[in-house]
Amino acid sequence: MTRRRAAITRAELEARAGPNIARDSWSKPELRPVEIRGTAALVKDYGRRPLLYRETWGRFMIDRETVILREIDGLPGIPRFLGRVDGLAFAMERIRGRECGEIPMKSLSGEFFVRLGDTVRALHERNVFHLDLRQRRNILVGPGEQPWLIDFASGLRVPRDTALGRFLARTDLSGVAKLKRKLAPHLIDDEDRKLLRLDRLRPLKMRRLERRMEKKRAMFRG
């Protein structure tokens, strides 16, 4: 199978891309805005990180996220995957929207949360789980209240019809329920309550482990 590549070389990226819009850190990839074939794009790039780090962790993370983005490319609510630049960077469609963390309470309609749930379930149909939807910055609100999911660095590919797949699906959907409880508590329904109740019943040790894992993931996310 021919490997898709972004219509931009490393040299073109360095010449044309805007400055990094992510929080700058040697342990995080840059997010560099650039236009590719007339499309506003973001390039996730480890190319200017320290040599040993980018050639090990950077390549691993780019390979890992690329596999996931190719698997879900074309789904509504998922930025289009535009291809690899090289082993240290890939390009994706840039979505113009507001992070859910910036949205005032009770300003989103029930239709937004229906669409969001449908988007998450569509991921699961392709055996992909986001696993970081408790971070409101990973859910954008686009024009017409279109939800968009971004940043699949924590994602996993697992068969959905396994015990682990079902557990990961509940984890994602409980993240959506928690977002609804935070931003639209008047819209909480019985299914949301069930997900939130199951989330509370998880063993305390598991919740502590997840918090520790989240802190470690935060060190490496862009």
Protein Blocks (a to p, Z undefined) as FASTA:
>chain_A
ZZdddfbdfklmmmmmccdfbdcdfkbccdddddeehiacddddfklgcfklmmmmmmmm
mmmmmmmmmmmgoiahiacdebjfblmbccddddddddfklpcghkacfklmmmmmmmmm
mmmmnopafklmmpmklpccdehhiacdehjllgccddfkbmklmmmmmmmmmmmmmmmm
mmmmmlpcfklmmmmmmmmmpcfklmmmmmmmmmmmmmmpZZ
